[in-house]
Amino acid sequence: MQFDIFLMILSLRSGHYCVDGVKYPCPSGRYGSQLGLIDKKCSGLCSRGYYCPIASINDKQMECGDPGLYCPTGSSAPLRVQNGHYSHGGNKNTTHFEQILAPPGSYALNGILFSCPGGVYGSDFGLSSSNCNGHCIGGFYCPDGSTNAKQIACGSPDRFCPKGSAKPKLVKDGHYSSKVEEPCPPGMWRNTTKINDATIFPKVLKSAIPTKSNLSTCEFCPEGRYKFNAGNDFTSCLLCPKYTSKSNAVRSSCVCISDNDVFDHRSGTCIKNNDAIKYLGINFYLPSGIQVTKDREQLCERGFYCINGTRYPCPAGSFGNKTGDSNPACEGKCDPGYFCLEGSSSSTQYACDAVEIFCPEGSAAPSFVGVGRFSDELRTTEIECPPGFW
């Protein structure tokens, strides 16, 4: 009788159990909420979201802790959430009971789930850095939570998206959007060696905003050379005929020293006015305006104007001698005695040199002198032959 009373006294304290007259604390991960417990199972396992140290008396003895910890059922101590996982479950942030792998479009750090920030994307499970899988590629943009490097195409020509864009940027007036380095205009070549011709201004045409790396520069062909089409190679900067010509100011053609000669692009020589009338074509390119994955903006070159991110050549009969132009009329009409093809950059782009032609102000091409008429000395108009002449 006395022995039974002794056992009862020993078991009066909860969080313990007694075997053969010996009192033991309930093991960690379990709890003892009753008196008279007789085995190490005590009252049961600690509830999920909580942990129970040794001799716990409640199934929710201790809250698990901060979001970087989680406590499954029967936890004796909190577990640290692994990288790329976040804690979950429970009715508050301190009672999480499981860890879950971060899904695509997100990353997990210190047990907290975050969306991949704008400008980057996450295509994998279990990411643990705010860089996620990397930057959105140029020509596309990635809002928060993106899962693809090409999440959304940049859009219309008035927008551009450099690498790592969270949203499109609007192209400034006088600039146009571009997908790749555009060919250098006539008279210029792509200088990747950064060598400048100190006699020419402006020296370079390049992106007006900083991107991952600035475009290599377009520079004028050296004095004594000309380039009549668009392109990047220095080999397109051809030599003007020595002693008989020199390059014009914009290096798009050669000017013959003799007033009786005109420069022929096809043969690369100065020929007599009476031999032929040469129509000097320029291989300009037009912007397509249909690509929706432009990744940069570029300053509008001379001979072009740019509106809403699209580049247009100056209309035939006009010229544009400044960069960044947004006026559809460019800088004005071609001078009398000269003609300006589409995309001309000088008011005296091509001289009306032959006696059979004349060029009024704003000429897009030479006009032939009519029968019974002759051109004036400056080739600006035609005049009816006076009596006594033919």
ABEGO torsion letter per residue (X at the ends): XAAAAAAAAAAABBGBBBBGGBBBBBBBGBBBABBGBABAAEAEBBBBGBBBBBGBABABABBAEBAABBBBBGBABBBBBBBGBBBBEEABAAABABBBBBBBGBBBBGGBBBBBBBGBBBABBGBABAAEAEBBBBGBBBBBGBABABABBAEBAABBBBBGBABBBBBBBGBBBBABBBBBBBGBBBBAAGBBBAABOBABBBBABBBABBBBBBBBBBBGBBBABBEABAAABBBBBBGABBBBAAGABBBBABAABBBBAAAGBBBBAAABBBBBBBBBBBBAGABAABABBBBBBBGBBBBGGBBBBBBBGBBBABBGBABAAEAEBBBBGBBBBBGBABAAABBBABAABBBBBGBABBBBBBBGBBBBAAGABBBBBBBGBX
